[in-house]
Amino acid sequence: CGGGGDGGGDPSGGGSLDALARARISVDGVEIEAWLARTPDERARGLMLVSEDDVAPLEDGTPRGMLFVYDEDRVLSFFMRDTFVPLDLAYATADGRIAETHALEPLDETPVVASRPVRFALEARRGTFAAFGIGVGDVIEIP
């Protein structure tokens, strides 16, 4: 999934998550192994060109996702260019509180715009939020 309103950033070379930092985050007590997208290029690339296997849960059942981190609040806009895996998307405020969630369809380039300025976006394989009861008002805890 690309976007984030960075303007710029080179989305080519997607599909490799190995170079990204990772962290165990928690959302309402649910641990998620998250790749961290912190630079304009990382955010522009997002989960483009990754496969279902790339974002499948770990062997112990821990879900995986990507946390997009911004230095300041902004109205984010995401789309699914070159993204083949259906995703859940949560926009969260500076304190980590989820403000809204969306279901994203593969290859849909329709912008999904946050309804207000936010600091984070969390993506996970579709169904993850429902399976673990993650929703609006929950807090993303980032170590």
C-alpha angles and dihedrals in degrees: 000000000000137000130064095163095267094133105213125032123125112254093190118111094039124155097065113102095167095094094054124097114243134208138181105241127181128221115189089333095313113121116221126187101224133190109218119230104194107148128065091251093048091048093047091051096043112150095336114147095005120134132230087257091055091059098033116123118273118260090267090055097257108149120233131216146143126265115205109207124198130188094225140018115276140157100264125207123194133185136177105243109159090354112130101178120081108240144198113224127198124186113207136190127237091274090055096253113146108240098181143350133214138188112229125206122218115265093001107142094189106125115245102208123198112241091227139008113296137175103213141036122197123197127188135163111289113273095030094105093048093044092054099033094246114163151128113332095026116122126233107219112205119192 
